[in-house]
Amino acid sequence: MGGSPVAGGSPVLMERFEKTSSNTFAHERQLEEHVAARSSRQPVSSLEHLTYYAGRPEKRSPQLSKALLSLCLVLFLIVGGCTTPGAHRSLLQKGQAPAPAPKLLAVYMPWFGDHTHIDVGYSSEDPAVLRKQIQQARHMGISAFVVDWYGDSRPYSDHNFALLQEVASDLHFQVALLYNEAEDEDAQATAAAMAALDKAYKDYFGPSAKYRDAYLTYDGRPMMFIFPKSGHINWDRIREHCASWDRPPLLIFKDQPPAQYANDFAGSYAWVQPGPGGWTPDGSNWGEQYLENFYKTMRDKHPDKITVGGAWPGFNDSAAKWGLNRHMQSACGKTFDATLNMYEHYYDGANPLPFILIETWNDYEEGTEIERRTAECGSGGGNSAQSSLR
């Protein structure tokens, strides 16, 4: 855990593919090749490309019909028994023009191949893997990876971010940093944050950074996401430290920052969690109230701030060393569909949402990955993944 603030581009037209258990893999490859061919002619960065595919045609609303096939790339293999959630709401209500689709981002974990994490079948320092992941994400309509990052304190992850940014530059994709606060005491935490920002500026988004063209920006300024932990950082000092830089970063905090540091942050992002009801044994609390409160608070109380919405397919930290046996059902894709479209209640053409952050691309240890997800319809909505990245 660039460019224009709103994604543009025409929708990619994709043909329907019948899926059967005997030819699933062949059809998946066929669909990827088809989308890639279309993508070479039309830009892909819209929310409408990231929707749920059930494996059989049904009549849909105009907005859903445009988006019907591409969530097969998000859930990636949908096996028999699922049906597409039908609650996708049209923005064409009461004659209102539809809002521009938010730009889709996805949280990316760069640590696989390190023995401290589980084996997922690939190494995050393999350029061929990085290239394939970026190509796959672009086919899904994702424009940037927001990469979990700890500065110099985790050299393997930092090294892999540098590799990812280089590949992203070559493929005209974008990346950004999600800085995890150090869990030190006050003075050390602030010093660590300053050192991390200095490194990020020098190596990744400052004027001397070789691949700065691939770094995600908003209104010309780099975006840096902050994941709070200790709460000991003096963000006033951080902002003062960065003030003289060419294009100081826009700091984006998880949920609402501490009141005394509110002016230091340009915006907030939502993060996967169940919300006020807490984690339930059956995993039925998927965060509906939390997301509603987040969007309502940002729209009504912080209209001048950058709002980054959140979407997630579920949660299951049983594979993580730090896990607490927390679960959130995927509900055969319905959790992802609901979180992905929640913003429509609060944003419209007059007040568009600039970004949605998908949580996550590949956090297999907390069960939020969309990279190669199989929806286990009829098995309680649990999370699973394919055995290998093809």
N, C-alpha and C positions, 0 to 999 in steps of 0.2 A: 501497500500500500503505500496556424499562422495566417497570419493573413487576415482576411475578412472575418468579422465576428460571426457571420451567418453563412452557412454552407450554401453553395449554389449548384447549378448543374441540372441537366435533364435526367429523368429517370431512365434507368437501363431496362430495356425490354427483354424479358427472359421467357423462353418457351416452357411449357409444362412438361415434366418428365414423370412417367409412371415409375413408381418404386416397388420393387418386390424383393423378398429376402434373397432370391437367387442372383440378382444383378445390382444390388445396392452400390457396390464399389464402382462398377463400370459407369453407372448413371451419375454418381458423384463426380467422377473425372470428366464425364461429358458435360455436366453442368458448369464445372469450373472453366473448361475450355470455351464454352459458349459465352459465359460472362466475360471472360478475358478478351474475347474477340470484340464484344460489344463495348467493353471498357476502353479499348484503344480508340474508339470513335466518339464516345460520350463520357464526360466526367462522372465519377461516382463518389458522392459525398453526402448523400441525402438520407434522412431517417427512413424514407419510404423503401429503402433497399434492405432494411433490417427487420423483416417480419417473419411470421411463422408459416411453415409449409406442412400441410397435413398428409399429403400423398394422394389426395383425390380432389377434383374440382367441385366447388360449390359456388353459389351466387353470393357476391359480397357487395359492400358499399363501394362507391368509386375509389375512395382512398385506399381501402383494404385491397381491392383488386389490383391496384398498381403495385402493392407491396407483398403480394401473397407468397411469392416463392423465396424471397431472400433470407428469411429466418431459417430456412433449411441450411444455410451457410453458417448461421449462428449456432443453432442446435446441432448442425452439421450432419447428423444421421438421425432421422426420426423413424422409429420402428413402428410397426402396425399397432393400431388401437387408439391413436391420438386423433383429436379433431381440433381444428383451428378455433381459438377463442373468438367469439363473435362480437365482443364488446368494443371493438375498435371504433372510436367516435369520429365522425366526420367533422372537419373544421368548416364545412360549408353550411353552417346553420344560420338561419335568419338572414340569408343573403350576405353573410360576412365572408370576406376574402380569406383564404387560408393563410396561416402564418408561414413564413419561411421555415423550412425544417432546420432544427438545431444541428450544429456540426457534431459529429460523433467522434468521441475519444474513447480509448480503452486503457485501463490500468494494465501494466506489463511487468512481470517479475523476471529479472535478468540473472537469476542465481542458479539455474539448473545446470548440472554438471559439477557443482560443488558438493562434496560429500556430506555437508551439513543439511542438505535438503534431499527430498525423495528423488528417486530415479524416474523420470518421465519419458525416457527413451531418446532424449536429445540433449545437446549441450548448448547453452546460451551464448557460447563464444564461437560457434560454428557459423561463419558468414552465409553458408548455403541455407542453414535453418532460418537465419534472420531474414534473408531474402524471401524465402517461401512464406514466412509468417506475414511479412509486409504485403506481399501480393495477395495472400488470402484475406487479410484484413481489408485491403482496398476493395476486393470483390464484395465484401459484406457492407461496404459503405462507410467504413471507419477511416478517418482522415489522419489520426495521430495516435501514437502510444504515449501514455503518461507513465514513466518508468520509476518504479520503487527504487529509492536511492538514499544512501547514508554518507555520502562524501567519501573521503579517504579512509574512513574507518572500516569499509568493506571493499578492499581493492578488486576482488573478483567481479562484483556487481558493477563497480565503477568502470573497470576495463570493458565490460560487456556493453555498457551504455555507450561508450565511445565507439565501439564497433557498430552498434545499432544505428547511431547517428550517421556514421559514414555510409552505411548501406541505404539509410533513409534518404540521404542527400542524392545518391545515385538514382534512386527510384522515385524521387520527387514526392516523398512521404514526409511526415513530420513527427517529432518527438518532443517531450517535455520531461522535466524532473518532478518527482513527488518526494520531497525531502522529509525523512522521518526524523523527528526531534531526537536528540540524545537524551538519555535518561539520567543525566548527571545533575549535580547541584547547580544553583543559579549561575554563578560565574562561569563554570566550565561549560554549561549548556549554551550560553550566549556566545562564548568564544568559539565553540565547536560550530555553531550556526554561521558565524562570520567566516570562519575558515572554509566551510562548505560553499557558501555563496561566492567567496573569492575564487575558489576553484571552478565553480560553474561558470562564472563570468569569464575567466581566463580561457577555459578549455571548450566551453559549449555554446555560449550565446553572446559573449562580448565581441568587440571589433577584431580581436586577434584569433578568435575561434575559427578553425579551418572550415568546419561544416555548419556554421551558424545559419546558413540558408535553410537547413532542415529543422531548426528549432521553432516550436509553436509560438506564435505571437498573437496579440490582440491590439488593434490600433497601433501596430508597429512596435510594441513592447513585448519582451519575452514573458511568458507565464511560468510561474513556479508554484507548485502545489505544496502545501504544508500539512503533514500528518502529525498532530500534537500527541505528545506522550507525557513528558514530565511536567509541562506547564511552567518551566523555570526560565524560559528565554525572555529576555527583555527586547521586545520587538521594536520599541522606540529607538534603541541603539542600533538595531539592524537596519532600520529604514534610514537613519542618519548616515550609517556606514555606506549605504549604496546610493545615496542621493546624488553624488557627483559623477556617477557612472554615465557613460553613453547608454541611453535607453535602460534605465533602472528596471529591474524585474517587477512585474505585477504579482504580488503575493496573494495566493488563494487559499483560504483556511478551511479546514473541515468543519462544517456547521458554523456556529457563530463564535468568533474569537472572543477572548476575555475583553470585558468592556473597556478596560484601560488601554487596550491596544487596538481598538476597533479602527482607528484612523490609519493604522499601519497596513491594513489589508484592502486590496482592491475588490475582493469578492469572497464567495463561499461556495463549497461544493458539498453535495449530499453524499453520504457513505452508507454502504450496505449494513443494515441493522433492523431489528424488529420494531424499535420505537418504544413508546410508553408501556405497552403490554409486556415487554420483555420476551425472552426466549421461552418457547413452549415445548413440552416434551414431544408433541406430535409435529412440530415444525410448521404449524398452520399460520403463525403470525409472520407475514411476509413484509411488513414495514409500511402498510398503507397509511396509517395515521401519521407516522414519522414523515413520510414524503409529503403528505398534505400539509402538515405544519411547516415543513421546510419551504415549500413553494409559496405558501401564504405569507410567511414571515418575510421572505426575500422580496416578494412583490409589493407588500403593503408597507413594510418598515424600512426596506433598504433598496428602493428603486434605482438609486445611483450606483449600486454595486453590481459587479459581474456575477450572475447566477449560473452555476454549473449544476445541472440536474444529475440525478443518478438512476442507473438501471442495473438490475442484477438478476441472474437466473435461479438463485437459491444460495444456500450456504450449508457447509458441513465440514467442521474442522477436526473430524476424527482422525485424519491422516497427519495432522500437524503435531510436532513435538510439544508445542505450546497450547494444544487444543483443550477446550473446556467442554467437549461433547455438546456443542451448540448446533442446532439444525434449523434450516428453513427449507420447506418443500419447494421443489421446482414445479410441481403440479403439472407435469407434462408440458412445460413451456408457458403456462398461464402466469406464473410469477414474473417472468421476463417480459411478457406482453403487457402486463398491468403496470409494471414499473417504467417501462419504456414509453408508455403513452400517458402517464399521469399528468405530465406537464400541460396537456391540452386543456385542463380545467382552469389553468391560471395564466396562460400566455396565448396571445393571438397576434394578428398582423400588425396591430398598433403597438404591441409590446412583446416582440418575439424573444424566445429563449435562445441565447447564443450557443450553448453547449449542453450535451449530455455525456456524462462519463460512465462508460460501461465497466462494471466491477465484477469480474475482471476478464482479461484475455486468457491468462494462464496460471492462475493461483490454484493449482491442483491440491495443495495442502489444506485449503479452506473451502474447497468445493464450489468455487465461483467461476470456474473457467468456462469460456465459450469456444475456445480454440478447436476442440474436437469432442463436442458433447453429444451424447446419445440420450434422448428422453426415454425413460423407462415407463412408458404408459402402462397403467394397470398394475404397477408395482409399488404404489405409494408415493410416486413422484420423486424418488430418490435421484441422486446425481451419479453419473458415471462418465467414463471417457473411453475412447477407442484405445487399443493397445499400442498403436504406433502412429506417428505423423507421416502421412503419405505425401 
